[in-house]
Amino acid sequence: MEASTATNKLRILIVEDEPFIALTLEDLLDELGFVVAGTVSRVSDALDFINREAIDGALLDVNLGSQKIDPVADLLDQRGCSFIFTTGYGRSGIPAAHAHRPVLQKPFGMDQLAAILLSEIPRAK
């Protein structure tokens, strides 16, 4: 599903429950030339957003409090939408069905974010 706007900027959904990290991601994505399609902090909100909005990719925190990100990853996978896991725990918390997906290890900087987006989000190159 292609969602880029008339300005041809790619739309990225942020799923993150830590406000400081979410704000940092929003700023970094803006600096890198992406559009933040939305920022949500709960699995149910992410699922609703994906069902209602077009996006080009997503950044998914592996753990949202006590909630696991699995249903969001599953839905994005079904839709053929690129996504990147963000976590401070390494690959151990990644849903088994998506173990092949890219992981952005927290803490990260703009260079790491830019590199993974360029390699994983179609048309970001």
N, C-alpha and C positions, 0 to 999 in steps of 0.2 A: 504494500500500500504506500503510494507516494504522497507525501503530505506537504512538500515544500511550498512556501508562500510565493506570491508574485515577485518578491525580491530574491527568490531562489535560495533563501536561507533554509537550512534543514531544521525541522522541528523535533526537539528532544524532550521527552518526559523524564522528570526526576522523581524517583520514588525513594525518599529518605526521611527518617524520623528524627534526626538530629538537626534542629533549626540552623545552627551555625554552619554545619556541613552543607545543608541545602542552599543556604544563602551564598556560600562560597562557590558551590557548583553553578548556581545561577550567574554569578559574576564572571566566572571563568568561561562558561559557555558563551556568554555575550561577547567577551573579549575575543574569543576564537571565531566569532561570526555565525554562531548558531542562534536559533530562536528557542527560548524555553517555552515549550508548548504548555507546560503545567508542572507544578510541584505538589506532590501528595505525600502523606505520611502513613497511610494505612492501606492494607491490601484491598479492602472493599472499595476505597476511593480510587485506587489505581485501576481496578477492573472496570469500574463505572466510567472513568476517564477514557480508557482504551476503547470501550464500546461506543463512546460518543464523539471522540475526536480523532482526527487523522494525525499520525506522528511518523517520523522517519526513523526514530530509534529511541532507546531508553537507557537510563542509568539506574540500576536496581540495587539498593542496599539489601544484603542477604537477610538480615534480621531487622524486623520492624517491631521493636519491643518483644513481645512474646509470639508475634506472628512470623511465619516463614513466608518467603517471597515466591514459593513454588507455583501457586495458582497464576500469578502475574507472568512469570517466565513461561509457563505452559501456554497461556493465551497468546502472548507475543510470538512464541514459536509457531503456534497454529496459524497465525496470520502472516508468517514470514517476515516479521519485523525484527531488525537487529537490536540486540541489547547487550549491555556490559554489566557484570556484577561489580559492585563496590563493597569492600569488606575490610575489616581490620584483622580478620581471623584466618586469612589465607584460603586456600582451596577447600579446606575441611568442611566449611559450612555451605558449600555450593550444592544445590539440589542434584542428586545423582543423575537424573535424566538430562541435565544440562552441564555435566562436568567438562564438556568440550568447549564451553563458552569462555570468552575472555574475562579476566578478573583484573580490576584496578585496585591495587592494595592501598589501603588507607594507612598513614597519611600519604597524599600524593600532591604533586604540583602541577602547574599548567602544562609543562612539557610532557609529563606522563599522560595527562588527560588528552592533550592534543594528539599524541602519538597513537593512543588506543582508538580514539574516535576516527582518525584518518585511516587506520587499518581495518576497522570493523564496521563503520557506517557507510553503506553504499552512497556514492556521489559526494562524500565529504572530501574526497581526494582532490 
